[in-house]
C-alpha cells in the first residue's frame, strides 16, 4: 500500500468501515510509515475532539412529523 491509498482509508478506518483485509493492509502500512502513522493519530485525535464537543439538538416534534409525512407522500 502506498501513502496515497493509506490516506484515503484513514477516515473509514477511524469510523470502523474498512474490511478486514483493508484494516490489515492499513495497519501494516502504518507500522512501516511514520508519516502516515502520525497523520492517522492526528485524524483520530481530531475525531475524538469533535465527538466530545458536538452539541446535539433534538428536532422539534412538528419537524419530525412533517418529514415523516412528506417521506410517506414521496414514497
Protein Blocks (a to p, Z undefined) as FASTA:
>chain_A
ZZklmmmmmmmmmnopacfklmmmmmmmmmmmmklmmmmmmmmmmmmmmmmmpccddddf
klmmmmmmmmmmmZZ
